[in-house]
C-alpha cells in the first residue's frame, strides 16, 4: 500500500501544501486512495541544520513512499533517491487538491 507524505500548513486536508518542505508545521500522511491516515507535527522544522534529513527520516519511519511537495532541495533529493521515494510537485494546492491530482496522475514528477 502506498503512503503519501505532504507538508502542510495545518492539520487537515483543507489546508495548503506548505511552501517549504522541511520547515512545514505539519505533515499529513495519506494512503494511495487519498484517505488521510494521520497528521503529525514536524519536529524537524526547529532544527538549525539537517531539517530535511530529519523530516524525511520521520516520514520514512511512517512508511511514506511518495511525497507531494512544492519543491525540494538537493540534499533532500539525495535521501529521496536512497529511500526509493517518488516526489511530485504540488505547489499552490490544498492538501486535498494535491491528493486528488496525484490520484488522477496529473502532478508533475520531480526526478531525483
MIDO-942926 format. One record per residue: residue number from 0; chain; residue in three letters; x, y, z negated of N, C-alpha, C in turn. Coordinates in steps of 0.2 Angstrom, whole numbers, plus 2048, in hexadecimal, padded with zeros to 3 digits. Layout:
<recs>
<rec k="NUM" c="A" r="ALA" n_u="X" n_v="Y" n_w="Z" ca_u="X" ca_v="Y" ca_w="Z" c_u="X" c_v="Y" c_w="Z"/>
...
</recs>
This chain:
<recs>
<rec k="0" c="A" r="UNK" n_u="804" n_v="7FA" n_w="800" ca_u="800" ca_v="800" ca_w="800" c_u="804" c_v="806" c_w="800"/>
<rec k="1" c="A" r="UNK" n_u="803" n_v="80B" n_w="805" ca_u="807" ca_v="811" ca_w="805" c_u="805" c_v="815" c_w="7FF"/>
<rec k="2" c="A" r="UNK" n_u="80A" n_v="819" n_w="7FC" ca_u="809" ca_v="81E" ca_w="7F7" c_u="80B" c_v="824" c_w="7FA"/>
<rec k="3" c="A" r="UNK" n_u="807" n_v="82A" n_w="7FA" ca_u="809" ca_v="830" ca_w="7FC" c_u="80A" c_v="835" c_w="7F7"/>
<rec k="4" c="A" r="UNK" n_u="810" n_v="839" n_w="7F7" ca_u="812" ca_v="83E" ca_w="7F2" c_u="811" c_v="845" c_w="7F5"/>
<rec k="5" c="A" r="UNK" n_u="80E" n_v="849" n_w="7F2" ca_u="80D" ca_v="850" ca_w="7F4" c_u="80E" c_v="855" c_w="7EF"/>
<rec k="6" c="A" r="UNK" n_u="813" n_v="85A" n_w="7F0" ca_u="814" ca_v="85F" ca_w="7EB" c_u="80E" c_v="864" c_w="7EC"/>
<rec k="7" c="A" r="UNK" n_u="80B" n_v="866" n_w="7E6" ca_u="805" ca_v="86A" ca_w="7E5" c_u="806" c_v="86F" c_w="7E0"/>
<rec k="8" c="A" r="UNK" n_u="802" n_v="875" n_w="7E2" ca_u="802" ca_v="87A" ca_w="7DD" c_u="7FD" c_v="879" c_w="7D7"/>
<rec k="9" c="A" r="UNK" n_u="7F9" n_v="874" n_w="7D8" ca_u="7F4" ca_v="872" ca_w="7D2" c_u="7F3" c_v="86B" c_w="7D2"/>
<rec k="10" c="A" r="UNK" n_u="7EE" n_v="869" n_w="7CE" ca_u="7ED" ca_v="862" ca_w="7CC" c_u="7E8" c_v="85E" c_w="7D0"/>
<rec k="11" c="A" r="UNK" n_u="7E5" n_v="861" n_w="7D5" ca_u="7E0" ca_v="85E" ca_w="7D9" c_u="7E1" c_v="85F" c_w="7E1"/>
<rec k="12" c="A" r="UNK" n_u="7DD" n_v="85C" n_w="7E5" ca_u="7DD" ca_v="85C" ca_w="7EC" c_u="7DB" c_v="862" c_w="7EF"/>
<rec k="13" c="A" r="UNK" n_u="7D8" n_v="867" n_w="7EB" ca_u="7D6" ca_v="86D" ca_w="7EE" c_u="7DC" c_v="872" c_w="7EE"/>
<rec k="14" c="A" r="UNK" n_u="7E1" n_v="871" n_w="7EA" ca_u="7E7" ca_v="875" ca_w="7EA" c_u="7EB" c_v="875" c_w="7F0"/>
<rec k="15" c="A" r="UNK" n_u="7EF" n_v="87A" n_w="7F0" ca_u="7F4" ca_v="87A" ca_w="7F6" c_u="7FA" c_v="876" c_w="7F5"/>
<rec k="16" c="A" r="UNK" n_u="7FC" n_v="873" n_w="7FB" ca_u="803" ca_v="870" ca_w="7FB" c_u="808" c_v="875" c_w="7F9"/>
<rec k="17" c="A" r="UNK" n_u="80C" n_v="874" n_w="7F4" ca_u="811" ca_v="879" ca_w="7F1" c_u="816" c_v="87B" c_w="7F7"/>
<rec k="18" c="A" r="UNK" n_u="818" n_v="881" n_w="7F7" ca_u="81C" ca_v="883" ca_w="7FC" c_u="824" c_v="881" c_w="7FB"/>
<rec k="19" c="A" r="UNK" n_u="825" n_v="87F" n_w="7F5" ca_u="82C" ca_v="87C" ca_w="7F4" c_u="82B" c_v="875" c_w="7F1"/>
<rec k="20" c="A" r="UNK" n_u="82E" n_v="870" n_w="7F4" ca_u="82D" ca_v="869" ca_w="7F2" c_u="830" c_v="868" c_w="7EB"/>
<rec k="21" c="A" r="UNK" n_u="836" n_v="869" n_w="7EA" ca_u="839" ca_v="867" ca_w="7E3" c_u="837" c_v="86C" c_w="7DD"/>
<rec k="22" c="A" r="UNK" n_u="835" n_v="872" n_w="7DF" ca_u="833" ca_v="876" ca_w="7DA" c_u="82B" c_v="877" c_w="7D9"/>
<rec k="23" c="A" r="UNK" n_u="827" n_v="872" n_w="7DC" ca_u="820" ca_v="872" ca_w="7DC" c_u="81E" c_v="871" c_w="7D4"/>
<rec k="24" c="A" r="UNK" n_u="819" n_v="874" n_w="7D2" ca_u="816" ca_v="873" ca_w="7CB" c_u="814" c_v="86C" c_w="7CA"/>
<rec k="25" c="A" r="UNK" n_u="811" n_v="869" n_w="7CF" ca_u="80E" ca_v="862" ca_w="7CF" c_u="810" c_v="85E" c_w="7D5"/>
<rec k="26" c="A" r="UNK" n_u="80F" n_v="857" n_w="7D4" ca_u="80F" ca_v="853" ca_w="7DA" c_u="808" c_v="84F" c_w="7D9"/>
<rec k="27" c="A" r="UNK" n_u="805" n_v="84E" n_w="7DF" ca_u="7FF" ca_v="84A" ca_w="7DF" c_u="801" c_v="843" c_w="7E3"/>
<rec k="28" c="A" r="UNK" n_u="7FF" n_v="83E" n_w="7E0" ca_u="801" ca_v="837" ca_w="7E3" c_u="7FA" c_v="834" c_w="7E6"/>
<rec k="29" c="A" r="UNK" n_u="7FA" n_v="832" n_w="7EC" ca_u="7F4" ca_v="830" ca_w="7EF" c_u="7F5" c_v="829" c_w="7F3"/>
<rec k="30" c="A" r="UNK" n_u="7F0" n_v="825" n_w="7F4" ca_u="7F1" ca_v="81F" ca_w="7F8" c_u="7F1" c_v="821" c_w="7FF"/>
<rec k="31" c="A" r="UNK" n_u="7F2" n_v="81C" n_w="804" ca_u="7F2" ca_v="81D" ca_w="80B" c_u="7EB" c_v="81F" c_w="80E"/>
<rec k="32" c="A" r="UNK" n_u="7E6" n_v="81E" n_w="80A" ca_u="7DF" ca_v="820" ca_w="80C" c_u="7DE" c_v="827" c_w="80A"/>
<rec k="33" c="A" r="UNK" n_u="7E2" n_v="82A" n_w="806" ca_u="7E1" ca_v="831" ca_w="804" c_u="7DE" c_v="832" c_w="7FD"/>
<rec k="34" c="A" r="UNK" n_u="7DD" n_v="82C" n_w="7FA" ca_u="7DA" ca_v="82C" ca_w="7F3" c_u="7DF" c_v="82E" c_w="7EE"/>
<rec k="35" c="A" r="UNK" n_u="7DE" n_v="833" n_w="7EA" ca_u="7E2" ca_v="836" ca_w="7E5" c_u="7E3" c_v="830" c_w="7DF"/>
<rec k="36" c="A" r="UNK" n_u="7E9" n_v="82E" n_w="7DE" ca_u="7EB" ca_v="82A" ca_w="7D9" c_u="7ED" c_v="82D" c_w="7D2"/>
<rec k="37" c="A" r="UNK" n_u="7F1" n_v="832" n_w="7D3" ca_u="7F3" ca_v="836" ca_w="7CD" c_u="7F6" c_v="83C" c_w="7CE"/>
<rec k="38" c="A" r="UNK" n_u="7F6" n_v="841" n_w="7C9" ca_u="7F9" ca_v="847" ca_w="7CA" c_u="7FF" c_v="847" c_w="7C4"/>
<rec k="39" c="A" r="UNK" n_u="805" n_v="849" n_w="7C6" ca_u="80A" ca_v="84A" ca_w="7C1" c_u="80D" c_v="850" c_w="7C1"/>
<rec k="40" c="A" r="UNK" n_u="80F" n_v="853" n_w="7BB" ca_u="813" ca_v="859" ca_w="7BB" c_u="81A" c_v="858" c_w="7BD"/>
<rec k="41" c="A" r="UNK" n_u="81C" n_v="85C" n_w="7C1" ca_u="823" ca_v="85C" ca_w="7C4" c_u="828" c_v="85E" c_w="7BF"/>
<rec k="42" c="A" r="UNK" n_u="82B" n_v="85A" n_w="7BB" ca_u="830" ca_v="85C" ca_w="7B6" c_u="837" c_v="85E" c_w="7B9"/>
<rec k="43" c="A" r="UNK" n_u="838" n_v="85C" n_w="7BF" ca_u="83E" ca_v="85E" ca_w="7C2" c_u="83E" c_v="865" c_w="7C4"/>
<rec k="44" c="A" r="UNK" n_u="839" n_v="868" n_w="7C4" ca_u="838" ca_v="86F" ca_w="7C7" c_u="83C" c_v="874" c_w="7C2"/>
<rec k="45" c="A" r="UNK" n_u="83E" n_v="872" n_w="7BC" ca_u="841" ca_v="877" ca_w="7B7" c_u="849" c_v="876" c_w="7B8"/>
<rec k="46" c="A" r="UNK" n_u="84B" n_v="871" n_w="7BC" ca_u="852" ca_v="870" ca_w="7BC" c_u="856" c_v="875" c_w="7C0"/>
<rec k="47" c="A" r="UNK" n_u="85C" n_v="877" n_w="7BE" ca_u="860" ca_v="87C" ca_w="7C1" c_u="863" c_v="879" c_w="7C8"/>
<rec k="48" c="A" r="UNK" n_u="865" n_v="872" n_w="7C7" ca_u="868" ca_v="86F" ca_w="7CD" c_u="865" c_v="868" c_w="7CE"/>
<rec k="49" c="A" r="UNK" n_u="864" n_v="866" n_w="7D4" ca_u="862" ca_v="85F" ca_w="7D5" c_u="85B" c_v="85E" c_w="7D4"/>
<rec k="50" c="A" r="UNK" n_u="857" n_v="863" n_w="7D5" ca_u="84F" ca_v="862" ca_w="7D4" c_u="84C" c_v="85E" c_w="7D9"/>
<rec k="51" c="A" r="UNK" n_u="84F" n_v="85E" n_w="7DF" ca_u="84C" ca_v="85A" ca_w="7E4" c_u="84D" c_v="852" c_w="7E3"/>
<rec k="52" c="A" r="UNK" n_u="853" n_v="851" n_w="7E1" ca_u="855" ca_v="84A" ca_w="7DF" c_u="851" c_v="847" c_w="7DA"/>
<rec k="53" c="A" r="UNK" n_u="850" n_v="84B" n_w="7D5" ca_u="84C" ca_v="849" ca_w="7CF" c_u="845" c_v="848" c_w="7D1"/>
<rec k="54" c="A" r="UNK" n_u="842" n_v="84D" n_w="7D5" ca_u="83B" ca_v="84C" ca_w="7D7" c_u="83A" c_v="846" c_w="7DB"/>
<rec k="55" c="A" r="UNK" n_u="83F" n_v="845" n_w="7DF" ca_u="83E" ca_v="83F" ca_w="7E4" c_u="83F" c_v="838" c_w="7E0"/>
<rec k="56" c="A" r="UNK" n_u="843" n_v="838" n_w="7DB" ca_u="844" ca_v="832" ca_w="7D6" c_u="83D" c_v="831" c_w="7D3"/>
<rec k="57" c="A" r="UNK" n_u="83A" n_v="836" n_w="7D0" ca_u="833" ca_v="835" ca_w="7CD" c_u="82E" c_v="833" c_w="7D2"/>
<rec k="58" c="A" r="UNK" n_u="82E" n_v="835" n_w="7D8" ca_u="829" ca_v="833" ca_w="7DD" c_u="82B" c_v="82C" c_w="7DF"/>
<rec k="59" c="A" r="UNK" n_u="831" n_v="82A" n_w="7E0" ca_u="833" ca_v="824" ca_w="7E2" c_u="831" c_v="81E" c_w="7DC"/>
<rec k="60" c="A" r="UNK" n_u="832" n_v="820" n_w="7D6" ca_u="830" ca_v="81C" ca_w="7D0" c_u="828" c_v="81B" c_w="7D0"/>
<rec k="61" c="A" r="UNK" n_u="824" n_v="81F" n_w="7D3" ca_u="81D" ca_v="81E" ca_w="7D4" c_u="81B" c_v="81A" c_w="7DA"/>
<rec k="62" c="A" r="UNK" n_u="820" n_v="818" n_w="7DE" ca_u="81F" ca_v="814" ca_w="7E4" c_u="81D" c_v="818" c_w="7EA"/>
<rec k="63" c="A" r="UNK" n_u="81F" n_v="81F" n_w="7EA" ca_u="81D" ca_v="823" ca_w="7F0" c_u="822" c_v="821" c_w="7F6"/>
<rec k="64" c="A" r="UNK" n_u="81F" n_v="820" n_w="7FC" ca_u="823" ca_v="81F" ca_w="802" c_u="822" c_v="824" c_w="807"/>
<rec k="65" c="A" r="UNK" n_u="81D" n_v="829" n_w="806" ca_u="81C" ca_v="82E" ca_w="80B" c_u="81B" c_v="835" c_w="807"/>
<rec k="66" c="A" r="UNK" n_u="81E" n_v="83A" n_w="80A" ca_u="81E" ca_v="841" ca_w="807" c_u="81B" c_v="845" c_w="80C"/>
<rec k="67" c="A" r="UNK" n_u="816" n_v="849" n_w="809" ca_u="813" ca_v="84F" ca_w="80D" c_u="815" c_v="855" c_w="80A"/>
<rec k="68" c="A" r="UNK" n_u="81A" n_v="859" n_w="80E" ca_u="81D" ca_v="85F" ca_w="80B" c_u="81D" c_v="864" c_w="810"/>
<rec k="69" c="A" r="UNK" n_u="81E" n_v="86B" n_w="80E" ca_u="81E" ca_v="870" ca_w="812" c_u="825" c_v="870" c_w="816"/>
<rec k="70" c="A" r="UNK" n_u="82A" n_v="86F" n_w="812" ca_u="831" ca_v="86E" ca_w="815" c_u="835" c_v="86A" c_w="810"/>
<rec k="71" c="A" r="UNK" n_u="83B" n_v="868" n_w="812" ca_u="83F" ca_v="864" ca_w="80D" c_u="846" c_v="865" c_w="80F"/>
<rec k="72" c="A" r="UNK" n_u="84B" n_v="866" n_w="80A" ca_u="852" ca_v="868" ca_w="80B" c_u="856" c_v="862" c_w="80D"/>
<rec k="73" c="A" r="UNK" n_u="85C" n_v="863" n_w="80F" ca_u="861" ca_v="85E" ca_w="811" c_u="862" c_v="859" c_w="80C"/>
<rec k="74" c="A" r="UNK" n_u="863" n_v="85B" n_w="806" ca_u="865" ca_v="857" ca_w="800" c_u="85F" c_v="852" c_w="7FF"/>
<rec k="75" c="A" r="UNK" n_u="859" n_v="854" n_w="7FF" ca_u="853" ca_v="850" ca_w="7FE" c_u="852" c_v="84B" c_w="804"/>
<rec k="76" c="A" r="UNK" n_u="854" n_v="84E" n_w="80A" ca_u="853" ca_v="849" ca_w="810" c_u="858" c_v="843" c_w="80F"/>
<rec k="77" c="A" r="UNK" n_u="85E" n_v="844" n_w="80D" ca_u="862" ca_v="83F" ca_w="80C" c_u="85F" c_v="839" c_w="807"/>
<rec k="78" c="A" r="UNK" n_u="85C" n_v="83C" n_w="802" ca_u="859" ca_v="837" ca_w="7FD" c_u="853" c_v="833" c_w="800"/>
<rec k="79" c="A" r="UNK" n_u="84F" n_v="837" n_w="804" ca_u="84A" ca_v="835" ca_w="808" c_u="84C" c_v="82F" c_w="80C"/>
<rec k="80" c="A" r="UNK" n_u="851" n_v="830" n_w="810" ca_u="854" ca_v="82B" ca_w="815" c_u="856" c_v="825" c_w="811"/>
<rec k="81" c="A" r="UNK" n_u="859" n_v="826" n_w="80B" ca_u="85C" ca_v="820" ca_w="807" c_u="856" c_v="81C" c_w="805"/>
<rec k="82" c="A" r="UNK" n_u="850" n_v="820" n_w="802" ca_u="84B" ca_v="81C" ca_w="7FF" c_u="846" c_v="81A" c_w="805"/>
<rec k="83" c="A" r="UNK" n_u="847" n_v="81B" n_w="80B" ca_u="843" ca_v="818" ca_w="810" c_u="83C" c_v="81C" c_w="810"/>
<rec k="84" c="A" r="UNK" n_u="83C" n_v="822" n_w="80E" ca_u="835" ca_v="826" ca_w="80E" c_u="834" c_v="829" c_w="814"/>
<rec k="85" c="A" r="UNK" n_u="82E" n_v="82A" n_w="816" ca_u="82C" ca_v="82E" ca_w="81C" c_u="82A" c_v="835" c_w="819"/>
<rec k="86" c="A" r="UNK" n_u="82B" n_v="83A" n_w="81D" ca_u="82A" ca_v="841" ca_w="81B" c_u="826" c_v="845" c_w="821"/>
<rec k="87" c="A" r="UNK" n_u="821" n_v="848" n_w="81F" ca_u="81D" ca_v="84C" ca_w="824" c_u="81B" c_v="853" c_w="822"/>
<rec k="88" c="A" r="UNK" n_u="81B" n_v="857" n_w="827" ca_u="81A" ca_v="85E" ca_w="825" c_u="813" c_v="860" c_w="824"/>
<rec k="89" c="A" r="UNK" n_u="812" n_v="863" n_w="81E" ca_u="80B" ca_v="865" ca_w="81C" c_u="80B" c_v="86C" c_w="819"/>
<rec k="90" c="A" r="UNK" n_u="80E" n_v="870" n_w="81D" ca_u="80E" ca_v="877" ca_w="81B" c_u="808" c_v="87B" c_w="81C"/>
<rec k="91" c="A" r="UNK" n_u="806" n_v="87F" n_w="817" ca_u="800" ca_v="883" ca_w="818" c_u="7F9" c_v="87F" c_w="817"/>
<rec k="92" c="A" r="UNK" n_u="7F9" n_v="87A" n_w="814" ca_u="7F3" ca_v="875" ca_w="813" c_u="7F2" c_v="874" c_w="80C"/>
<rec k="93" c="A" r="UNK" n_u="7EB" n_v="873" n_w="80B" ca_u="7E9" ca_v="870" ca_w="804" c_u="7EC" c_v="869" c_w="804"/>
<rec k="94" c="A" r="UNK" n_u="7EC" n_v="866" n_w="7FE" ca_u="7ED" ca_v="85F" ca_w="7FD" c_u="7E9" c_v="85B" c_w="801"/>
<rec k="95" c="A" r="UNK" n_u="7E2" n_v="85C" n_w="801" ca_u="7DD" ca_v="858" ca_w="804" c_u="7DE" c_v="859" c_w="80C"/>
<rec k="96" c="A" r="UNK" n_u="7DF" n_v="85F" n_w="80E" ca_u="7E1" ca_v="85F" ca_w="815" c_u="7E7" c_v="85B" c_w="818"/>
<rec k="97" c="A" r="UNK" n_u="7EC" n_v="85C" n_w="813" ca_u="7F2" ca_v="858" ca_w="815" c_u="7F1" c_v="850" c_w="815"/>
<rec k="98" c="A" r="UNK" n_u="7ED" n_v="84E" n_w="810" ca_u="7EC" ca_v="847" ca_w="810" c_u="7E7" c_v="845" c_w="816"/>
<rec k="99" c="A" r="UNK" n_u="7E2" n_v="849" n_w="818" ca_u="7DE" ca_v="847" ca_w="81E" c_u="7E2" c_v="847" c_w="824"/>
<rec k="100" c="A" r="UNK" n_u="7E6" n_v="84C" n_w="825" ca_u="7EA" ca_v="84D" ca_w="82B" c_u="7EF" c_v="847" c_w="82B"/>
<rec k="101" c="A" r="UNK" n_u="7F2" n_v="845" n_w="826" ca_u="7F6" ca_v="83F" ca_w="826" c_u="7F3" c_v="839" c_w="828"/>
<rec k="102" c="A" r="UNK" n_u="7ED" n_v="838" n_w="825" ca_u="7E8" ca_v="832" ca_w="827" c_u="7E7" c_v="832" c_w="82E"/>
<rec k="103" c="A" r="UNK" n_u="7E6" n_v="838" n_w="831" ca_u="7E4" ca_v="838" ca_w="838" c_u="7EA" c_v="839" c_w="83D"/>
<rec k="104" c="A" r="UNK" n_u="7F0" n_v="838" n_w="83A" ca_u="7F7" ca_v="838" ca_w="83E" c_u="7F8" c_v="83F" c_w="841"/>
<rec k="105" c="A" r="UNK" n_u="7F6" n_v="844" n_w="83E" ca_u="7F7" ca_v="84B" ca_w="842" c_u="7FC" c_v="84F" c_w="83E"/>
<rec k="106" c="A" r="UNK" n_u="800" n_v="84C" n_w="83A" ca_u="805" ca_v="850" ca_w="837" c_u="80C" c_v="84F" c_w="83A"/>
<rec k="107" c="A" r="UNK" n_u="810" n_v="854" n_w="83B" ca_u="816" ca_v="853" ca_w="83E" c_u="81B" c_v="84F" c_w="839"/>
<rec k="108" c="A" r="UNK" n_u="81F" n_v="84A" n_w="83C" ca_u="823" ca_v="846" ca_w="838" c_u="82A" c_v="84A" c_w="838"/>
<rec k="109" c="A" r="UNK" n_u="82D" n_v="84B" n_w="832" ca_u="833" ca_v="84E" ca_w="831" c_u="839" c_v="848" c_w="831"/>
<rec k="110" c="A" r="UNK" n_u="83D" n_v="848" n_w="835" ca_u="842" ca_v="842" ca_w="836" c_u="848" c_v="844" c_w="831"/>
<rec k="111" c="A" r="UNK" n_u="849" n_v="83F" n_w="82D" ca_u="84F" ca_v="840" ca_w="828" c_u="856" c_v="83E" c_w="82C"/>
</recs>
